[in-house]
Amino acid sequence: MSKNGNGAVVTLGESALTGWRGAAGRAVARPIAKRTRFTEEQVRAAIGLAILLYGAYRLLAPAVKAARARR
């Protein structure tokens, strides 16, 4: 759990890092953390959340488009 009280968000973000996306996210997290004020854990969580949100967008955008076209 994160020390700054964002444990659930960090856990959610890191849980999205599976498979090749996880390998890529973990590979870039350390260099990014070294160059920013964020910890490696926070960077991994941000990358995981970005991947999760992009997946949700890719899933929901066609459904929204179809619903709008139906009107």
CHARMM internal coordinates of N, CA and C (Angstrom, degrees):
IC EDIT
DIST 1 N 1 CA 1.4464
DIST 1 CA 1 C 1.5169
ANGL 1 N 1 CA 1 C 109.48
DIST 1 C 2 N 1.2952
ANGL 1 CA 1 C 2 N 115.85
DIHE 1 N 1 CA 1 C 2 N 145.13
DIST 2 N 2 CA 1.4514
ANGL 1 C 2 N 2 CA 121.85
DIHE 1 CA 1 C 2 N 2 CA -177.36
DIST 2 CA 2 C 1.5268
ANGL 2 N 2 CA 2 C 111.40
DIHE 1 C 2 N 2 CA 2 C -71.33
DIST 2 C 3 N 1.3051
ANGL 2 CA 2 C 3 N 116.60
DIHE 2 N 2 CA 2 C 3 N 149.09
DIST 3 N 3 CA 1.4580
ANGL 2 C 3 N 3 CA 121.54
DIHE 2 CA 2 C 3 N 3 CA -179.40
DIST 3 CA 3 C 1.5225
ANGL 3 N 3 CA 3 C 112.40
DIHE 2 C 3 N 3 CA 3 C -78.73
DIST 3 C 4 N 1.3381
ANGL 3 CA 3 C 4 N 117.72
DIHE 3 N 3 CA 3 C 4 N -15.51
DIST 4 N 4 CA 1.4528
ANGL 3 C 4 N 4 CA 120.36
DIHE 3 CA 3 C 4 N 4 CA -175.41
DIST 4 CA 4 C 1.5251
ANGL 4 N 4 CA 4 C 113.40
DIHE 3 C 4 N 4 CA 4 C -96.99
DIST 4 C 5 N 1.3236
ANGL 4 CA 4 C 5 N 119.67
DIHE 4 N 4 CA 4 C 5 N 11.13
DIST 5 N 5 CA 1.4447
ANGL 4 C 5 N 5 CA 122.37
DIHE 4 CA 4 C 5 N 5 CA 175.87
DIST 5 CA 5 C 1.5156
ANGL 5 N 5 CA 5 C 115.13
DIHE 4 C 5 N 5 CA 5 C 86.95
DIST 5 C 6 N 1.3064
ANGL 5 CA 5 C 6 N 118.84
DIHE 5 N 5 CA 5 C 6 N 3.90
DIST 6 N 6 CA 1.4581
ANGL 5 C 6 N 6 CA 122.51
DIHE 5 CA 5 C 6 N 6 CA 179.29
DIST 6 CA 6 C 1.5116
ANGL 6 N 6 CA 6 C 111.43
DIHE 5 C 6 N 6 CA 6 C -102.92
DIST 6 C 7 N 1.3090
ANGL 6 CA 6 C 7 N 117.18
DIHE 6 N 6 CA 6 C 7 N 37.24
DIST 7 N 7 CA 1.4576
ANGL 6 C 7 N 7 CA 122.23
DIHE 6 CA 6 C 7 N 7 CA -174.56
DIST 7 CA 7 C 1.5084
ANGL 7 N 7 CA 7 C 114.23
DIHE 6 C 7 N 7 CA 7 C -58.67
DIST 7 C 8 N 1.3306
ANGL 7 CA 7 C 8 N 117.40
DIHE 7 N 7 CA 7 C 8 N -42.68
DIST 8 N 8 CA 1.4666
ANGL 7 C 8 N 8 CA 120.63
DIHE 7 CA 7 C 8 N 8 CA -178.16
DIST 8 CA 8 C 1.5246
ANGL 8 N 8 CA 8 C 111.05
DIHE 7 C 8 N 8 CA 8 C -67.13
DIST 8 C 9 N 1.3170
ANGL 8 CA 8 C 9 N 116.43
DIHE 8 N 8 CA 8 C 9 N -39.95
DIST 9 N 9 CA 1.4675
ANGL 8 C 9 N 9 CA 120.45
DIHE 8 CA 8 C 9 N 9 CA -179.97
DIST 9 CA 9 C 1.5241
ANGL 9 N 9 CA 9 C 110.17
DIHE 8 C 9 N 9 CA 9 C -67.48
DIST 9 C 10 N 1.3127
ANGL 9 CA 9 C 10 N 116.39
DIHE 9 N 9 CA 9 C 10 N -43.70
DIST 10 N 10 CA 1.4633
ANGL 9 C 10 N 10 CA 120.71
DIHE 9 CA 9 C 10 N 10 CA 178.89
DIST 10 CA 10 C 1.5186
ANGL 10 N 10 CA 10 C 110.47
DIHE 9 C 10 N 10 CA 10 C -63.59
DIST 10 C 11 N 1.3081
ANGL 10 CA 10 C 11 N 117.13
DIHE 10 N 10 CA 10 C 11 N -42.93
DIST 11 N 11 CA 1.4668
ANGL 10 C 11 N 11 CA 121.24
DIHE 10 CA 10 C 11 N 11 CA 179.12
DIST 11 CA 11 C 1.5199
ANGL 11 N 11 CA 11 C 110.90
DIHE 10 C 11 N 11 CA 11 C -62.75
DIST 11 C 12 N 1.3249
ANGL 11 CA 11 C 12 N 116.85
DIHE 11 N 11 CA 11 C 12 N -43.96
DIST 12 N 12 CA 1.4601
ANGL 11 C 12 N 12 CA 121.00
DIHE 11 CA 11 C 12 N 12 CA 178.11
DIST 12 CA 12 C 1.5282
ANGL 12 N 12 CA 12 C 111.09
DIHE 11 C 12 N 12 CA 12 C -61.41
DIST 12 C 13 N 1.3219
ANGL 12 CA 12 C 13 N 116.71
DIHE 12 N 12 CA 12 C 13 N -46.21
DIST 13 N 13 CA 1.4576
ANGL 12 C 13 N 13 CA 120.50
DIHE 12 CA 12 C 13 N 13 CA 179.95
DIST 13 CA 13 C 1.5121
ANGL 13 N 13 CA 13 C 112.97
DIHE 12 C 13 N 13 CA 13 C -63.35
DIST 13 C 14 N 1.3258
ANGL 13 CA 13 C 14 N 116.06
DIHE 13 N 13 CA 13 C 14 N -43.39
DIST 14 N 14 CA 1.4555
ANGL 13 C 14 N 14 CA 119.28
DIHE 13 CA 13 C 14 N 14 CA -179.17
DIST 14 CA 14 C 1.5290
ANGL 14 N 14 CA 14 C 111.93
DIHE 13 C 14 N 14 CA 14 C -71.08
DIST 14 C 15 N 1.3273
ANGL 14 CA 14 C 15 N 117.08
DIHE 14 N 14 CA 14 C 15 N -27.41
DIST 15 N 15 CA 1.4658
ANGL 14 C 15 N 15 CA 118.99
DIHE 14 CA 14 C 15 N 15 CA 179.05
DIST 15 CA 15 C 1.5208
ANGL 15 N 15 CA 15 C 111.79
DIHE 14 C 15 N 15 CA 15 C -71.21
DIST 15 C 16 N 1.3209
ANGL 15 CA 15 C 16 N 117.37
DIHE 15 N 15 CA 15 C 16 N -20.57
DIST 16 N 16 CA 1.4630
ANGL 15 C 16 N 16 CA 120.82
DIHE 15 CA 15 C 16 N 16 CA 177.84
DIST 16 CA 16 C 1.5334
ANGL 16 N 16 CA 16 C 111.60
DIHE 15 C 16 N 16 CA 16 C -78.33
DIST 16 C 17 N 1.3157
ANGL 16 CA 16 C 17 N 117.48
DIHE 16 N 16 CA 16 C 17 N -12.17
DIST 17 N 17 CA 1.4615
ANGL 16 C 17 N 17 CA 121.07
DIHE 16 CA 16 C 17 N 17 CA -178.93
DIST 17 CA 17 C 1.5280
ANGL 17 N 17 CA 17 C 109.93
DIHE 16 C 17 N 17 CA 17 C -88.57
DIST 17 C 18 N 1.3136
ANGL 17 CA 17 C 18 N 115.62
DIHE 17 N 17 CA 17 C 18 N 83.53
DIST 18 N 18 CA 1.4585
ANGL 17 C 18 N 18 CA 121.22
DIHE 17 CA 17 C 18 N 18 CA 177.48
DIST 18 CA 18 C 1.5120
ANGL 18 N 18 CA 18 C 109.07
DIHE 17 C 18 N 18 CA 18 C -125.54
DIST 18 C 19 N 1.3078
ANGL 18 CA 18 C 19 N 116.23
DIHE 18 N 18 CA 18 C 19 N 157.94
DIST 19 N 19 CA 1.4636
ANGL 18 C 19 N 19 CA 120.91
DIHE 18 CA 18 C 19 N 19 CA 177.26
DIST 19 CA 19 C 1.5168
ANGL 19 N 19 CA 19 C 112.66
DIHE 18 C 19 N 19 CA 19 C 65.04
DIST 19 C 20 N 1.3230
ANGL 19 CA 19 C 20 N 115.04
DIHE 19 N 19 CA 19 C 20 N -145.90
DIST 20 N 20 CA 1.4710
ANGL 19 C 20 N 20 CA 119.69
DIHE 19 CA 19 C 20 N 20 CA -177.07
DIST 20 CA 20 C 1.5241
ANGL 20 N 20 CA 20 C 110.80
DIHE 19 C 20 N 20 CA 20 C -69.07
DIST 20 C 21 N 1.3197
ANGL 20 CA 20 C 21 N 118.10
DIHE 20 N 20 CA 20 C 21 N -27.75
DIST 21 N 21 CA 1.4695
ANGL 20 C 21 N 21 CA 120.27
DIHE 20 CA 20 C 21 N 21 CA 177.11
DIST 21 CA 21 C 1.5199
ANGL 21 N 21 CA 21 C 110.02
DIHE 20 C 21 N 21 CA 21 C -66.73
DIST 21 C 22 N 1.3171
ANGL 21 CA 21 C 22 N 115.72
DIHE 21 N 21 CA 21 C 22 N -39.09
DIST 22 N 22 CA 1.4510
ANGL 21 C 22 N 22 CA 120.12
DIHE 21 CA 21 C 22 N 22 CA 177.93
DIST 22 CA 22 C 1.5135
ANGL 22 N 22 CA 22 C 112.43
DIHE 21 C 22 N 22 CA 22 C -66.32
DIST 22 C 23 N 1.3118
ANGL 22 CA 22 C 23 N 115.82
DIHE 22 N 22 CA 22 C 23 N -40.62
DIST 23 N 23 CA 1.4695
ANGL 22 C 23 N 23 CA 119.67
DIHE 22 CA 22 C 23 N 23 CA 178.40
DIST 23 CA 23 C 1.5204
ANGL 23 N 23 CA 23 C 110.41
DIHE 22 C 23 N 23 CA 23 C -63.39
DIST 23 C 24 N 1.3265
ANGL 23 CA 23 C 24 N 116.04
DIHE 23 N 23 CA 23 C 24 N -42.61
DIST 24 N 24 CA 1.4631
ANGL 23 C 24 N 24 CA 119.98
DIHE 23 CA 23 C 24 N 24 CA 179.28
DIST 24 CA 24 C 1.5259
ANGL 24 N 24 CA 24 C 110.56
DIHE 23 C 24 N 24 CA 24 C -67.57
DIST 24 C 25 N 1.3217
ANGL 24 CA 24 C 25 N 117.17
DIHE 24 N 24 CA 24 C 25 N -42.25
DIST 25 N 25 CA 1.4636
ANGL 24 C 25 N 25 CA 120.85
DIHE 24 CA 24 C 25 N 25 CA 179.59
DIST 25 CA 25 C 1.5083
ANGL 25 N 25 CA 25 C 112.79
DIHE 24 C 25 N 25 CA 25 C -63.44
DIST 25 C 26 N 1.3262
ANGL 25 CA 25 C 26 N 116.21
DIHE 25 N 25 CA 25 C 26 N -42.56
DIST 26 N 26 CA 1.4643
ANGL 25 C 26 N 26 CA 119.65
DIHE 25 CA 25 C 26 N 26 CA 178.38
DIST 26 CA 26 C 1.5257
ANGL 26 N 26 CA 26 C 111.65
DIHE 25 C 26 N 26 CA 26 C -68.82
DIST 26 C 27 N 1.3216
ANGL 26 CA 26 C 27 N 116.93
DIHE 26 N 26 CA 26 C 27 N -32.14
DIST 27 N 27 CA 1.4700
ANGL 26 C 27 N 27 CA 119.80
DIHE 26 CA 26 C 27 N 27 CA -179.26
DIST 27 CA 27 C 1.5293
ANGL 27 N 27 CA 27 C 111.76
DIHE 26 C 27 N 27 CA 27 C -68.44
DIST 27 C 28 N 1.3181
ANGL 27 CA 27 C 28 N 117.24
DIHE 27 N 27 CA 27 C 28 N -35.56
DIST 28 N 28 CA 1.4639
ANGL 27 C 28 N 28 CA 119.07
DIHE 27 CA 27 C 28 N 28 CA -177.20
DIST 28 CA 28 C 1.5248
ANGL 28 N 28 CA 28 C 112.52
DIHE 27 C 28 N 28 CA 28 C -93.17
DIST 28 C 29 N 1.3238
ANGL 28 CA 28 C 29 N 118.64
DIHE 28 N 28 CA 28 C 29 N -12.74
DIST 29 N 29 CA 1.4629
ANGL 28 C 29 N 29 CA 121.35
DIHE 28 CA 28 C 29 N 29 CA -175.97
DIST 29 CA 29 C 1.5296
ANGL 29 N 29 CA 29 C 112.23
DIHE 28 C 29 N 29 CA 29 C -64.03
DIST 29 C 30 N 1.3084
ANGL 29 CA 29 C 30 N 117.49
DIHE 29 N 29 CA 29 C 30 N -44.40
DIST 30 N 30 CA 1.4708
ANGL 29 C 30 N 30 CA 119.60
DIHE 29 CA 29 C 30 N 30 CA -176.73
DIST 30 CA 30 C 1.5299
ANGL 30 N 30 CA 30 C 112.21
DIHE 29 C 30 N 30 CA 30 C -65.30
DIST 30 C 31 N 1.3460
ANGL 30 CA 30 C 31 N 120.04
DIHE 30 N 30 CA 30 C 31 N -47.97
DIST 31 N 31 CA 1.4705
ANGL 30 C 31 N 31 CA 118.57
DIHE 30 CA 30 C 31 N 31 CA 178.17
DIST 31 CA 31 C 1.5332
ANGL 31 N 31 CA 31 C 113.14
DIHE 30 C 31 N 31 CA 31 C -62.19
DIST 31 C 32 N 1.3257
ANGL 31 CA 31 C 32 N 116.36
DIHE 31 N 31 CA 31 C 32 N -36.40
DIST 32 N 32 CA 1.4658
ANGL 31 C 32 N 32 CA 119.09
DIHE 31 CA 31 C 32 N 32 CA 178.38
DIST 32 CA 32 C 1.5160
ANGL 32 N 32 CA 32 C 110.11
DIHE 31 C 32 N 32 CA 32 C -67.59
DIST 32 C 33 N 1.3323
ANGL 32 CA 32 C 33 N 117.31
DIHE 32 N 32 CA 32 C 33 N -42.60
DIST 33 N 33 CA 1.4623
ANGL 32 C 33 N 33 CA 121.15
DIHE 32 CA 32 C 33 N 33 CA -179.87
DIST 33 CA 33 C 1.5282
ANGL 33 N 33 CA 33 C 111.38
DIHE 32 C 33 N 33 CA 33 C -63.56
DIST 33 C 34 N 1.3076
ANGL 33 CA 33 C 34 N 117.44
DIHE 33 N 33 CA 33 C 34 N -35.06
DIST 34 N 34 CA 1.4663
ANGL 33 C 34 N 34 CA 120.23
DIHE 33 CA 33 C 34 N 34 CA 179.09
DIST 34 CA 34 C 1.5223
ANGL 34 N 34 CA 34 C 111.75
DIHE 33 C 34 N 34 CA 34 C -66.89
DIST 34 C 35 N 1.3350
ANGL 34 CA 34 C 35 N 117.20
DIHE 34 N 34 CA 34 C 35 N -29.26
DIST 35 N 35 CA 1.4582
ANGL 34 C 35 N 35 CA 121.45
DIHE 34 CA 34 C 35 N 35 CA -175.97
DIST 35 CA 35 C 1.5300
ANGL 35 N 35 CA 35 C 113.60
DIHE 34 C 35 N 35 CA 35 C -96.77
DIST 35 C 36 N 1.3269
ANGL 35 CA 35 C 36 N 116.81
DIHE 35 N 35 CA 35 C 36 N -4.06
DIST 36 N 36 CA 1.4601
ANGL 35 C 36 N 36 CA 120.76
DIHE 35 CA 35 C 36 N 36 CA -179.80
DIST 36 CA 36 C 1.5177
ANGL 36 N 36 CA 36 C 109.80
DIHE 35 C 36 N 36 CA 36 C -126.66
DIST 36 C 37 N 1.3191
ANGL 36 CA 36 C 37 N 115.40
DIHE 36 N 36 CA 36 C 37 N 178.84
DIST 37 N 37 CA 1.4731
ANGL 36 C 37 N 37 CA 119.95
DIHE 36 CA 36 C 37 N 37 CA 179.53
DIST 37 CA 37 C 1.5135
ANGL 37 N 37 CA 37 C 112.16
DIHE 36 C 37 N 37 CA 37 C -87.64
DIST 37 C 38 N 1.3379
ANGL 37 CA 37 C 38 N 118.03
DIHE 37 N 37 CA 37 C 38 N 1.29
DIST 38 N 38 CA 1.4578
ANGL 37 C 38 N 38 CA 122.40
DIHE 37 CA 37 C 38 N 38 CA -177.23
DIST 38 CA 38 C 1.5190
ANGL 38 N 38 CA 38 C 110.74
DIHE 37 C 38 N 38 CA 38 C -90.20
DIST 38 C 39 N 1.3427
ANGL 38 CA 38 C 39 N 115.04
DIHE 38 N 38 CA 38 C 39 N 152.07
DIST 39 N 39 CA 1.4573
ANGL 38 C 39 N 39 CA 119.50
DIHE 38 CA 38 C 39 N 39 CA 177.26
DIST 39 CA 39 C 1.5355
ANGL 39 N 39 CA 39 C 108.93
DIHE 38 C 39 N 39 CA 39 C -79.12
DIST 39 C 40 N 1.3034
ANGL 39 CA 39 C 40 N 115.17
DIHE 39 N 39 CA 39 C 40 N 164.30
DIST 40 N 40 CA 1.4649
ANGL 39 C 40 N 40 CA 120.42
DIHE 39 CA 39 C 40 N 40 CA 178.14
DIST 40 CA 40 C 1.5322
ANGL 40 N 40 CA 40 C 110.30
DIHE 39 C 40 N 40 CA 40 C -61.21
DIST 40 C 41 N 1.3201
ANGL 40 CA 40 C 41 N 116.39
DIHE 40 N 40 CA 40 C 41 N -38.23
DIST 41 N 41 CA 1.4641
ANGL 40 C 41 N 41 CA 121.19
DIHE 40 CA 40 C 41 N 41 CA 178.21
DIST 41 CA 41 C 1.5304
ANGL 41 N 41 CA 41 C 110.90
DIHE 40 C 41 N 41 CA 41 C -61.57
DIST 41 C 42 N 1.3268
ANGL 41 CA 41 C 42 N 117.24
DIHE 41 N 41 CA 41 C 42 N -42.77
DIST 42 N 42 CA 1.4647
ANGL 41 C 42 N 42 CA 121.13
DIHE 41 CA 41 C 42 N 42 CA 179.80
DIST 42 CA 42 C 1.5236
ANGL 42 N 42 CA 42 C 111.44
DIHE 41 C 42 N 42 CA 42 C -66.80
DIST 42 C 43 N 1.3178
ANGL 42 CA 42 C 43 N 116.52
DIHE 42 N 42 CA 42 C 43 N -38.10
DIST 43 N 43 CA 1.4639
ANGL 42 C 43 N 43 CA 120.10
DIHE 42 CA 42 C 43 N 43 CA 179.07
DIST 43 CA 43 C 1.5261
ANGL 43 N 43 CA 43 C 110.11
DIHE 42 C 43 N 43 CA 43 C -66.76
DIST 43 C 44 N 1.3325
ANGL 43 CA 43 C 44 N 116.93
DIHE 43 N 43 CA 43 C 44 N -44.22
DIST 44 N 44 CA 1.4703
ANGL 43 C 44 N 44 CA 119.87
DIHE 43 CA 43 C 44 N 44 CA 176.81
DIST 44 CA 44 C 1.5214
ANGL 44 N 44 CA 44 C 110.76
DIHE 43 C 44 N 44 CA 44 C -59.63
DIST 44 C 45 N 1.3281
ANGL 44 CA 44 C 45 N 116.60
DIHE 44 N 44 CA 44 C 45 N -41.62
DIST 45 N 45 CA 1.4661
ANGL 44 C 45 N 45 CA 120.36
DIHE 44 CA 44 C 45 N 45 CA 179.49
DIST 45 CA 45 C 1.5215
ANGL 45 N 45 CA 45 C 111.09
DIHE 44 C 45 N 45 CA 45 C -64.88
DIST 45 C 46 N 1.3112
ANGL 45 CA 45 C 46 N 117.97
DIHE 45 N 45 CA 45 C 46 N -41.14
DIST 46 N 46 CA 1.4659
ANGL 45 C 46 N 46 CA 121.02
DIHE 45 CA 45 C 46 N 46 CA 179.20
DIST 46 CA 46 C 1.5240
ANGL 46 N 46 CA 46 C 111.03
DIHE 45 C 46 N 46 CA 46 C -64.67
DIST 46 C 47 N 1.3164
ANGL 46 CA 46 C 47 N 116.43
DIHE 46 N 46 CA 46 C 47 N -41.93
DIST 47 N 47 CA 1.4638
ANGL 46 C 47 N 47 CA 120.18
DIHE 46 CA 46 C 47 N 47 CA 178.00
DIST 47 CA 47 C 1.5265
ANGL 47 N 47 CA 47 C 110.08
DIHE 46 C 47 N 47 CA 47 C -64.57
DIST 47 C 48 N 1.3220
ANGL 47 CA 47 C 48 N 116.54
DIHE 47 N 47 CA 47 C 48 N -43.59
DIST 48 N 48 CA 1.4582
ANGL 47 C 48 N 48 CA 120.58
DIHE 47 CA 47 C 48 N 48 CA 178.37
DIST 48 CA 48 C 1.5147
ANGL 48 N 48 CA 48 C 112.66
DIHE 47 C 48 N 48 CA 48 C -62.33
DIST 48 C 49 N 1.3366
ANGL 48 CA 48 C 49 N 116.96
DIHE 48 N 48 CA 48 C 49 N -42.14
DIST 49 N 49 CA 1.4642
ANGL 48 C 49 N 49 CA 120.26
DIHE 48 CA 48 C 49 N 49 CA 177.68
DIST 49 CA 49 C 1.5193
ANGL 49 N 49 CA 49 C 111.43
DIHE 48 C 49 N 49 CA 49 C -64.88
DIST 49 C 50 N 1.3384
ANGL 49 CA 49 C 50 N 116.56
DIHE 49 N 49 CA 49 C 50 N -39.34
DIST 50 N 50 CA 1.4634
ANGL 49 C 50 N 50 CA 119.60
DIHE 49 CA 49 C 50 N 50 CA 177.87
DIST 50 CA 50 C 1.5276
ANGL 50 N 50 CA 50 C 110.58
DIHE 49 C 50 N 50 CA 50 C -62.07
DIST 50 C 51 N 1.3172
ANGL 50 CA 50 C 51 N 116.77
DIHE 50 N 50 CA 50 C 51 N -42.56
DIST 51 N 51 CA 1.4655
ANGL 50 C 51 N 51 CA 120.80
DIHE 50 CA 50 C 51 N 51 CA 178.17
DIST 51 CA 51 C 1.5276
ANGL 51 N 51 CA 51 C 110.43
DIHE 50 C 51 N 51 CA 51 C -64.77
DIST 51 C 52 N 1.3269
ANGL 51 CA 51 C 52 N 116.90
DIHE 51 N 51 CA 51 C 52 N -42.13
DIST 52 N 52 CA 1.4618
ANGL 51 C 52 N 52 CA 121.40
DIHE 51 CA 51 C 52 N 52 CA 179.77
DIST 52 CA 52 C 1.5289
ANGL 52 N 52 CA 52 C 111.14
DIHE 51 C 52 N 52 CA 52 C -63.92
DIST 52 C 53 N 1.3214
ANGL 52 CA 52 C 53 N 117.13
DIHE 52 N 52 CA 52 C 53 N -45.16
DIST 53 N 53 CA 1.4583
ANGL 52 C 53 N 53 CA 120.89
DIHE 52 CA 52 C 53 N 53 CA 179.92
DIST 53 CA 53 C 1.5212
ANGL 53 N 53 CA 53 C 111.90
DIHE 52 C 53 N 53 CA 53 C -66.72
DIST 53 C 54 N 1.3170
ANGL 53 CA 53 C 54 N 117.10
DIHE 53 N 53 CA 53 C 54 N -38.40
DIST 54 N 54 CA 1.4582
ANGL 53 C 54 N 54 CA 120.16
DIHE 53 CA 53 C 54 N 54 CA 177.43
DIST 54 CA 54 C 1.5287
ANGL 54 N 54 CA 54 C 110.66
DIHE 53 C 54 N 54 CA 54 C -64.13
DIST 54 C 55 N 1.3088
ANGL 54 CA 54 C 55 N 116.49
DIHE 54 N 54 CA 54 C 55 N -40.12
DIST 55 N 55 CA 1.4662
ANGL 54 C 55 N 55 CA 120.29
DIHE 54 CA 54 C 55 N 55 CA 177.19
DIST 55 CA 55 C 1.5181
ANGL 55 N 55 CA 55 C 111.70
DIHE 54 C 55 N 55 CA 55 C -63.59
DIST 55 C 56 N 1.3307
ANGL 55 CA 55 C 56 N 116.54
DIHE 55 N 55 CA 55 C 56 N -41.73
DIST 56 N 56 CA 1.4661
ANGL 55 C 56 N 56 CA 120.11
DIHE 55 CA 55 C 56 N 56 CA 177.55
DIST 56 CA 56 C 1.5194
ANGL 56 N 56 CA 56 C 110.68
DIHE 55 C 56 N 56 CA 56 C -63.82
DIST 56 C 57 N 1.3219
ANGL 56 CA 56 C 57 N 116.45
DIHE 56 N 56 CA 56 C 57 N -40.39
DIST 57 N 57 CA 1.4608
ANGL 56 C 57 N 57 CA 120.64
DIHE 56 CA 56 C 57 N 57 CA 177.48
DIST 57 CA 57 C 1.5297
ANGL 57 N 57 CA 57 C 110.70
DIHE 56 C 57 N 57 CA 57 C -61.65
DIST 57 C 58 N 1.3175
ANGL 57 CA 57 C 58 N 115.98
DIHE 57 N 57 CA 57 C 58 N -45.90
DIST 58 N 58 CA 1.4743
ANGL 57 C 58 N 58 CA 119.90
DIHE 57 CA 57 C 58 N 58 CA -179.78
DIST 58 CA 58 C 1.5259
ANGL 58 N 58 CA 58 C 111.56
DIHE 57 C 58 N 58 CA 58 C -63.95
DIST 58 C 59 N 1.3072
ANGL 58 CA 58 C 59 N 117.30
DIHE 58 N 58 CA 58 C 59 N -29.43
DIST 59 N 59 CA 1.4569
ANGL 58 C 59 N 59 CA 121.78
DIHE 58 CA 58 C 59 N 59 CA 179.26
DIST 59 CA 59 C 1.5296
ANGL 59 N 59 CA 59 C 111.71
DIHE 58 C 59 N 59 CA 59 C -79.87
DIST 59 C 60 N 1.3225
ANGL 59 CA 59 C 60 N 116.56
DIHE 59 N 59 CA 59 C 60 N -42.60
DIST 60 N 60 CA 1.4565
ANGL 59 C 60 N 60 CA 120.47
DIHE 59 CA 59 C 60 N 60 CA -173.26
DIST 60 CA 60 C 1.5262
ANGL 60 N 60 CA 60 C 114.31
DIHE 59 C 60 N 60 CA 60 C -87.58
DIST 60 C 61 N 1.3140
ANGL 60 CA 60 C 61 N 119.39
DIHE 60 N 60 CA 60 C 61 N -26.44
DIST 61 N 61 CA 1.4670
ANGL 60 C 61 N 61 CA 121.11
DIHE 60 CA 60 C 61 N 61 CA -177.30
DIST 61 CA 61 C 1.5227
ANGL 61 N 61 CA 61 C 112.42
DIHE 60 C 61 N 61 CA 61 C -59.37
DIST 61 C 62 N 1.3310
ANGL 61 CA 61 C 62 N 121.08
DIHE 61 N 61 CA 61 C 62 N -46.12
DIST 62 N 62 CA 1.4689
ANGL 61 C 62 N 62 CA 119.42
DIHE 61 CA 61 C 62 N 62 CA 177.58
DIST 62 CA 62 C 1.5239
ANGL 62 N 62 CA 62 C 112.74
DIHE 61 C 62 N 62 CA 62 C -63.73
DIST 62 C 63 N 1.3229
ANGL 62 CA 62 C 63 N 117.46
DIHE 62 N 62 CA 62 C 63 N -34.73
DIST 63 N 63 CA 1.4657
ANGL 62 C 63 N 63 CA 120.05
DIHE 62 CA 62 C 63 N 63 CA 179.09
DIST 63 CA 63 C 1.5246
ANGL 63 N 63 CA 63 C 110.72
DIHE 62 C 63 N 63 CA 63 C -66.85
DIST 63 C 64 N 1.3053
ANGL 63 CA 63 C 64 N 116.94
DIHE 63 N 63 CA 63 C 64 N -41.60
DIST 64 N 64 CA 1.4668
ANGL 63 C 64 N 64 CA 120.77
DIHE 63 CA 63 C 64 N 64 CA 177.83
DIST 64 CA 64 C 1.5139
ANGL 64 N 64 CA 64 C 110.32
DIHE 63 C 64 N 64 CA 64 C -66.19
DIST 64 C 65 N 1.3107
ANGL 64 CA 64 C 65 N 116.50
DIHE 64 N 64 CA 64 C 65 N -42.09
DIST 65 N 65 CA 1.4625
ANGL 64 C 65 N 65 CA 120.81
DIHE 64 CA 64 C 65 N 65 CA 178.66
DIST 65 CA 65 C 1.5339
ANGL 65 N 65 CA 65 C 110.90
DIHE 64 C 65 N 65 CA 65 C -62.07
DIST 65 C 66 N 1.3082
ANGL 65 CA 65 C 66 N 117.34
DIHE 65 N 65 CA 65 C 66 N -41.84
DIST 66 N 66 CA 1.4647
ANGL 65 C 66 N 66 CA 121.23
DIHE 65 CA 65 C 66 N 66 CA 178.58
DIST 66 CA 66 C 1.5158
ANGL 66 N 66 CA 66 C 111.06
DIHE 65 C 66 N 66 CA 66 C -66.29
DIST 66 C 67 N 1.3322
ANGL 66 CA 66 C 67 N 117.02
DIHE 66 N 66 CA 66 C 67 N -39.75
DIST 67 N 67 CA 1.4652
ANGL 66 C 67 N 67 CA 119.69
DIHE 66 CA 66 C 67 N 67 CA 179.02
DIST 67 CA 67 C 1.5116
ANGL 67 N 67 CA 67 C 111.39
DIHE 66 C 67 N 67 CA 67 C -66.04
DIST 67 C 68 N 1.3168
ANGL 67 CA 67 C 68 N 117.29
DIHE 67 N 67 CA 67 C 68 N -38.34
DIST 68 N 68 CA 1.4615
ANGL 67 C 68 N 68 CA 120.57
DIHE 67 CA 67 C 68 N 68 CA 177.65
DIST 68 CA 68 C 1.5089
ANGL 68 N 68 CA 68 C 111.80
DIHE 67 C 68 N 68 CA 68 C -68.49
DIST 68 C 69 N 1.3022
ANGL 68 CA 68 C 69 N 117.79
DIHE 68 N 68 CA 68 C 69 N -36.96
DIST 69 N 69 CA 1.4526
ANGL 68 C 69 N 69 CA 121.53
DIHE 68 CA 68 C 69 N 69 CA -179.41
DIST 69 CA 69 C 1.5268
ANGL 69 N 69 CA 69 C 111.30
DIHE 68 C 69 N 69 CA 69 C -69.53
DIST 69 C 70 N 1.2834
ANGL 69 CA 69 C 70 N 116.17
DIHE 69 N 69 CA 69 C 70 N -26.18
DIST 70 N 70 CA 1.4648
ANGL 69 C 70 N 70 CA 121.47
DIHE 69 CA 69 C 70 N 70 CA -178.05
DIST 70 CA 70 C 1.5263
ANGL 70 N 70 CA 70 C 111.71
DIHE 69 C 70 N 70 CA 70 C -73.80
DIST 70 C 71 N 1.3009
ANGL 70 CA 70 C 71 N 117.33
DIHE 70 N 70 CA 70 C 71 N -24.52
DIST 71 N 71 CA 1.4830
ANGL 70 C 71 N 71 CA 121.37
DIHE 70 CA 70 C 71 N 71 CA -178.10
DIST 71 CA 71 C 1.4706
ANGL 71 N 71 CA 71 C 112.20
DIHE 70 C 71 N 71 CA 71 C -69.37
END
COOR INIT
IC SEED 1 N 1 CA 1 C
IC BUILD
